[in-house]
Amino acid sequence: MVDSGLAHLDRPFDYAVPADLDLQAVPGCRVKVRFAGRLVDGFVVERVDRTEHLGRLAPLAKVVSSEVVLTPEVLDLARIVADRYAGVLGDVLRLAIPPRHARAEKAPRPRRDDAVSVASLDGWQTYVHGLGFVTSLQAGESPRAWWTAVPGADPARLVAEAVLATLASGRGAVVCVPDVRDVARWDAVFTDVLGADRHVALTAAQPAERRYRSFLAAARGDVRVVLGTRAAALAPVADLGLVVMWDDGDDLFAEPRAPYPHAREVLLLRAARQATAVLIGGYARTAEGQSLVESGWCTELAAEQRARRRAWPQLEVTDGSTAGAAPVRLPQQAFRAIRAAEGSVLIQVPRRGYRDVLACQTCREPARCAECQGPLGQPSASAPVACRWCGREASPWECPHCHGTSLRSPVVGALRTAEEFARAFPDREVVTSGGSSVLDDLPAGRRIVLSTPGAEPHVEGGYDAVILLDTWLMLGREDVRVDEESHRRWFNALALARPGGRAVAIGDPQTLQALVRADPAGFAARELASRTETHLPPAARLVTVDGPDDVLTDLARRTWTPHTEVLGPVPVDQRSPDAGERLILRTPRREGATLAAQLAAVAAERSAAKLPGLRIQVDPPTF
């Protein structure tokens, strides 16, 4: 396989192996070859005695390393992923195999201890069929389960116990978590449960040598467990028996590079191809997970209703109003919960900034820059009001509509909120987490922690109270997955409360009923039904194609699969005319593979004609 980067050359090429490279050129190794007059990288995927090529074969130029980095299983999976996402194999291999680091190849290999003893499985008894799932892993079987976790036992420890049971059966495991913060926390738990040197952590954020050394440990079979972010989904684990993903709805699992695969789909494809067990879970549930549960492809691991309600904190929902008065941002219920808390309190705020949006205090019109008409904002208490586009200061400011001179902030960020709570509760320490200043862990203590969604630090013993502010703001984003994503972040925040803790959510009580009932599965069922009615993933396959208007207009006239709907083309961003055009193709799932093949053929046609490529995304997380 030659790394040409061209869609019309997405196939193997035959090269002659010189006699002096015969022993070095093993299947799976890296080589250099002459291709179109250039020296390019490639992988040996097979050695054969004869070729169907009629002309003279060019010889291998160089064997970079005899280290086997491309295993047959990963090659097969990469081909399937490329076809699923209308991409090319070379792009997937770049995601699967990290750059070579010579010093890592020469490092001494760790000793492998195959003796495994299964730890206590008490935590899995909370879930119906949970204990049976883990014991079947230990017996060498391949069950598939979607796990709706409840607060209490550390999910990292429960997953580690499932992995240990898989190791006891002589098989390996791949575990994917959203980000490097999770990897660091889970890595410590895995070391405690599995023992030293039984697993490696693999993330794209690691230093080059450390990342390649972890990759080699798995490729060589020195370890059989890989824990990591989306980069670990294609890890070369031998005798794979279990694939695991935690919090599959996190957008960090969506690869931002072509062909834009989602790690969840990669693991599911891998499980189907290699007949492995599956464990995907989280405190919330995605529509994709609900689809697999309803179809019977996997079983459901969930606690009984009474245990589930007891595990989640008691939630009070308010719209911020009292006795018919106008709603307030910080209602009495939130203040009472904070005053009653003896330990830490978590307050989730959707925005990180100070006053990112400003409006006229008198007429409520948005405040705009007099020079460029950009929105005005204030990044901190000491900073002046300035334009967020051109940076010009706007002090003094006068409203062009009513000539008012006072500004208000209809949307308040975490930093501004922190100031308000510091004044209201001078006896408590107030800290913030979000943006470039994310806190991982905090000791127990009397403090108020203001965090943006996804940046909530863990507190020893859990939070006494969790408050969800401005829930309406999270639901106001333009995103087809906004309801699912908002509920996922709310459930994740509520799960940080200590057993018996309290929670307050400020928003519409009807919208937040899934939180009140502690019922993520019920919400996912309703979300899936809504997606099915509107023919959106996972009920259907949806593809976006970004490119020039004339090209997309031509594609819109093409004949695709029998039931493909063609939508557009329309501007990618209505506010930015230069952002390009977008064509949307929607088809039933049964025709998804055919549509992807047709789009791959379009990409190959343009590549062969030396035309600019198109951005093709299959089932994008947002569009």
Secondary structure, 3 states (H helix, E strand, C coil): CECCCCHHHCCCCCCECCHHHCCCCCCCCEEEEEECCEEEEEECCCCCCCCCCCCCCCEEEEEEECCCCCCHHHHHHHHHHHHHCCCCHHHHHHHHCCCCCHHHHHCCCCCCCCCCCCCCCHHHHHECCHHHHHHHHHCCCCCEEEEECCCCCCHHHHHHHHHHHHHHCCCEEEEECCCHHHHHHHHHHHHHHHCCCCCEEECCCCCHHHHHHHHHHHHCCCCCEEEECHHHHHCCCCCEEEEEEECCCCHHHECCCCCCCEHHHHHHHHHHHHCCEEEEEECCCCHHHHHHHHHCCCEEEEECHHHHHHHCCEEEEECCCCCCCCCCCCCHHHHHHHHHCCCCEEEECCCCCCECEEEECCCCCECECCCCCCEEEECCCCCCCEECCCCCECCCCCCCCCCCCCEEEEECCHHHHHHHHHHHCCCCEEEEEECCECCCEECCCCEEEEECCCCCCEECCCEEEEEECCHHHHCCCCCCCHHHHHHHHHHHHHCCEEEEEEEEEECCCCCCHHHHCCCHHHHHHHHHHHHHHCCCCCCEEEEEEEECHHHHHHHHCCCCCCCCEEEEEEECCCCCHHHCEEEEEEEEHHHHHHHHHHHHHHHHHHHHCCCCCCEEEECCCCC
